[in-house]
């Protein structure tokens, strides 16, 4: 989770660069909830004016909480 501050800043900057109606795809190489779903929700709430698209198809379960090692 050492990369979380970097992920947060990248996501915030990407959202600020979007044109109205633009789309941003956020993808990581981790399964943790904290670095994926939770981070996206927090940043979107913080930035505001963002509409999350439904994940279709949704494959697998939501991320793993507090995953330290796989």
N, C-alpha and C positions, 0 to 999 in steps of 0.2 A: 504494500500500500504506500510505498515511498513515492510513487509517481502520482498520487492523487492530487497534490497541489498543481502539478504540471497539467494533468488532464483537465482540472477545473479551469485553469487559465486558458488553455486551448479552446475548450468548449465555449467559454464566455466570449473570447475574441471572435471565434467563428460565428456565433450568434449575432454579435454586433455588426459583423461585416455583411450579413444577409440583406438582400433587397427585400422589400415587402413581397410576400408570397413565395419567397425563396425557400429552399429545402437544405437542411444540413443532416448529414448522416454521421452518427457517432458510433465508432466501433473500437473495441479493445481486444487484446489477446488474453483477457482474464475472465473468470467466471464469477468474480465476487460482486455481490449486490452493491457494496459500497462504491465500487469503481464504475458501475454501470447504471442500473435503474435508479438507484438512490441519488447518485451524483447528477444524473440528467434532470431528475425532478427538482433537486435543490437549486441547480443553476438556472433552470427555466423559471422557477418561482422567483429567484433573485433578479433575473434580467427582466422578466415580465413580457407580455405581448407575444408569447410563444405558444403555439398549439402543437401538442404531441400527436403524431400519427399513430394509428393502431398498428401493432406489429402483426403483420399477416404474411405468411403463416407464422405462428408463434411455435418455435421448436424448443422442446425441453421445458424445464421448470425455471422459475425465476432464479436469479443468481444465489450463490451460497454466501451466507453471512459469516464474517470473520474467518474466511478461508486463509490459512497460513501456508499450507503446503499441499501440493497435489501429487 
